[in-house]
Amino acid sequence: MRSMTGFGKGLAESDHWSCQIAMRSVNSKFLDIQLKLPTPFLEADPLIRQGIKEALGRGKVELTVTFMPIFDTLSPIVINTAQLKQIRELLVSNGFYRQIEEVPLQDCLALSRDWISQEEINVDAKEIQSLAQQALQEALQHLLAMRDLEGANLKRDIEKRSIGLMTLLSHIESHAEDALSSYRQRLLERMQNLMDDLDIQAAKQRIIEELAIQSDKSDITEEIVRFRSHVVQLKNTLEEKEPIGRKLDFLLQEMNREVNTMGSKSTVDTITSTVVALKCELEKIREQVQNVE
């Protein structure tokens, strides 16, 4: 089981360039990839996206590439002497200096930096692709390791809470039959008294049958059985290797539906309070599941 939360960093270098990739992921319903690439790496966009898709199933992924030349391959600085002379002449003609030779470079830089530039170094596309792939694989390796570690922590927490669910369910089950019998008896006694007072002997048997039907609608045995089955499915799903976040979310919806039905059917305080506790535990598990891939 893997979390959707993680961080990873990868570094790759060639004779000329240094490439660093930093990526982080958080929970999301789908795989959402957001890339920040320097201009030379724009052509590597499909390669990077494909690598992420192959490694991750879900999550919002933010990736940033830092691309720098190695020191000894820095491009040479170029000075536009004609433009520099023009700036100096401008300063002299406006009375700041008497002669061109007196104008310092710092004043020229303060007025404009366009006269000094750095030559562009040609970047080989194949070299970029190779650097991107190397740095990406290292970053993904670290990201996945963190997601696996966080996933293991989530798994332990959900397993622990699953045990709590079964404990609460057993408490409901131990009171369900007594609560149902008590409910039936109260209904029968009340209707019996009403029929005796009204002397409705002809309809007596029919009313008793209807009461039996109504009391059966308060039986939560089926909900208990289905809820227990869902808990078993939950535990089994935690052992699966593929992404299980959506499956867990669906199971929790079904479990919550069964609990709501138990609560609506039962009027016994003991069961009602336990149903509330069950719903609280399910909500805590649901919050954890939001981070599961």
Residue pairs with C-beta under 8 A, 6 or more apart in sequence:
1 151
1 152
1 154
1 155
1 238
1 240
1 244
1 292
1 293
2 144
2 147
2 148
2 150
2 151
2 243
2 292
2 293
3 147
3 148
3 149
3 150
3 151
3 153
3 154
3 291
3 292
3 293
4 25
4 26
4 27
4 28
4 58
4 59
4 60
4 147
4 245
4 291
4 292
4 293
5 25
5 26
5 27
5 59
5 146
5 147
5 150
5 291
6 24
6 25
6 143
6 144
6 145
6 146
6 147
6 150
7 22
7 23
7 24
7 25
7 142
7 143
7 146
8 22
8 23
8 24
8 138
8 139
8 140
8 141
8 142
8 143
8 144
8 145
8 146
9 20
9 21
9 22
9 23
9 138
9 139
9 142
10 20
10 21
10 134
10 135
10 136
10 137
10 138
10 139
10 140
10 141
10 142
11 18
11 19
11 20
11 21
11 135
11 138
12 18
12 19
12 20
12 130
12 131
12 132
12 134
12 135
12 138
13 19
13 70
13 131
14 70
14 127
14 130
14 131
15 70
15 73
16 69
16 70
16 73
16 121
16 127
17 67
17 68
17 69
17 70
17 73
17 123
17 127
17 128
17 131
18 67
18 68
18 69
18 70
19 41
19 65
19 66
19 67
19 128
19 131
19 132
19 134
19 135
20 65
20 66
20 67
20 135
21 63
21 64
21 65
21 66
21 132
21 135
21 136
21 138
21 139
22 63
22 64
22 66
22 139
23 52
23 61
23 62
23 63
23 64
23 139
23 140
23 143
24 61
24 62
24 143
25 56
25 59
25 60
25 61
25 62
25 143
25 147
26 59
26 60
27 58
27 59
27 60
27 290
27 291
28 58
28 59
28 60
29 58
30 58
31 52
31 53
31 56
31 57
31 58
31 59
31 61
32 59
32 60
32 61
33 49
33 52
33 53
33 61
33 63
34 60
34 61
34 62
34 63
35 45
35 48
35 49
35 63
35 64
35 65
36 62
36 63
36 64
36 65
37 44
37 45
37 48
37 65
38 65
38 66
38 67
40 67
40 123
40 128
41 48
41 65
41 67
41 128
41 132
43 125
43 128
43 129
44 128
44 129
44 132
47 129
47 132
47 133
47 136
48 63
48 132
48 136
51 133
51 136
51 137
51 140
52 61
52 63
52 136
52 140
55 140
55 144
56 293
57 242
57 243
57 293
58 243
58 245
58 293
59 293
63 139
65 132
65 135
69 75
69 121
73 121
74 118
75 118
75 119
75 120
75 121
76 118
76 119
77 116
77 117
77 118
77 119
78 116
78 117
78 118
78 119
79 115
79 116
80 114
80 115
80 116
80 117
83 112
83 114
83 115
84 108
84 115
84 116
85 100
87 103
87 108
87 111
87 112
87 115
88 97
88 100
88 103
88 108
89 100
90 111
91 97
91 103
91 107
91 108
91 111
92 98
92 99
92 100
92 102
92 103
96 103
96 107
97 103
108 115
109 116
147 293
150 291
151 292
151 293
154 288
154 291
154 292
155 238
157 288
158 234
158 238
158 285
158 288
158 289
159 235
159 238
161 281
161 284
161 285
162 231
162 234
162 235
162 285
164 281
165 231
165 255
165 278
165 281
165 282
166 228
166 231
168 274
168 277
168 278
168 281
169 224
169 227
169 228
169 231
169 278
171 270
171 274
172 220
172 224
172 262
172 271
172 274
172 275
172 278
173 224
175 268
175 270
175 271
176 219
176 220
176 221
176 224
176 266
176 271
179 266
179 268
179 270
179 271
180 215
180 218
180 219
180 220
182 268
183 215
183 218
183 267
183 268
184 211
184 212
184 215
187 211
187 214
187 215
188 208
188 211
191 207
191 208
191 211
195 201
195 203
195 204
195 207
200 207
217 265
218 265
218 266
218 267
219 265
220 261
220 262
220 265
220 266
220 271
223 258
223 259
223 261
223 262
223 265
224 262
226 254
226 258
227 255
227 258
227 259
227 262
230 251
230 254
230 255
230 258
231 255
233 251
234 248
234 251
234 252
234 255
237 244
237 247
237 248
237 251
238 244
238 248
240 247
243 293
244 292
244 293
245 289
245 290
245 292
245 293
248 289
248 292
249 286
249 289
249 290
252 282
252 285
252 286
252 289
255 282
256 279
256 282
259 275
259 278
259 279
259 282
260 279
262 271
262 275
263 272
263 275
263 276
263 279
266 272
266 275
